[in-house]
Amino acid sequence: MTTDSLRSGPGATGRSSRDGRDGRDGRDGRDGGRLPGREHLPARQPVATASSAPVLDVVVPVYNEEKDLHPCVLRLHGHLARTFPYPFRITVADNASTDSTPAVAAALAAELPGVRSVRLEEKGRGRALRAVWSESDAPVLAYMDVDLSTDLNALLPLVAPLISGHSDLAIGSRLARSSRVVRGTKREFISRAYNLILRSSLAAGFSDAQCGFKAIRREVAERLLPMVEDSGWFFDTELLVLAERAGLRIHEVPVDWIDDPASTVHIVRTATEDLKGVWRVGRALAVGALPLDRLARPFGDDPRDRALTGVERGLARQLIGFCAVGVLSTLLYLALYSLFRLGVGPQIANGGALLLSAVANTAANRRLTFGVRGRGGAVRHQAQGLVVFAIGLALTSGSLTALGAASGSPSHGTELAVLITANLAATVLRFLLLRAWVFPTGARRAPDSEDLR
């Protein structure tokens, strides 16, 4: 096939110039490009496979891989020709190699049908994937590492849910229970520790962020890639975290994986950059800086589901989030109450502790439980939260008054026990009021247009 050259520096477009639209290469070297339109993703449909156009585009990012590239592409091409039932393409994305990798890639493109090579003038796996995926016309996009550490028998199970319309993204997992992995203790520890960090800091639900074996539907990539800032190794993690937070469906495939002892990945530098990326993405999610509403799909893929009215969504997730925030708020309340009781009476200590914990509780529930982003309506929400606080204050203060009238001088432990019981009752009422009055479904609006540029 052909050998192409894609710009990857400032001003590079995220879409091909042939369709007459300008894009941007993520957030690296922003040139004032805009995000795609506000409309949400359509309901998933099976990929059209009747035409001769490629259904799958597999990208192989390489940097100075003159020795491994030729046998890798030959093996991958042979496997796809034998097992993949639809037209496919293999794209070799050369990341500014300084050896003979570009010549090897060009020779492969000339030798094998369905193979092309693309040259980028800057390094970065994320940069290469963004550039090639943004230009591709295939409905399903994938990538794998040049060492082919992952057993290729997992490729068809990886992309099948995307072709059928079941899922939006698919990843290979080396940490699934049924995966079979051969690698050193150090890499195993680093991989598991990194995924533990993702789970604890970004609440990631996927099991393996770094396995070089992933796929995505093109219409999802068109919306998701402009939001991904990283151009290196953290690209995969950022892509998955944003997709998961937007409610997209991620399919996981257990893989057989054998570590490449000749890998040139610099572990310490990569880990440092990944931790910086975790901090950056976590902060962006915390302040609502990402327009994830652009990635939301309709409720269900069945038209009958979309025709339903008055159906409450996300109740289970809201309950879990509310309970988590409630536990932390209760601990904060008890700590503040115990602190204030060192210098003031029980009623003043209760009021001060409840006020401060209520403000924190409303802010946390606004962001984490009910998904309200941006600053719009924050003051009103806090004011309504204070009304809910007043109801809780009446319950807890009334319980303390009743306790004092019944026992005269109760112990500190008894006071805490009564307050915990009263707070449990107030918590149930607080959730109902927050959900139905403070943050009703219609009021959970998307960010203002100014925030989406």
Beta strands, then each sheet from edge to edge (+ up, - down):
strand 1: 3-6
strand 2: 56-62
strand 3: 88-95
strand 4: 115-120
strand 5: 140-144
strand 6: 169-173
strand 7: 180-182
strand 8: 213-217
strand 9: 250-254
strand 10: 256-258
sheet 1: 1+ 4+ 3+ 2+ 5+ 8- 6+ 9+
sheet 2: 7+ 10+
end
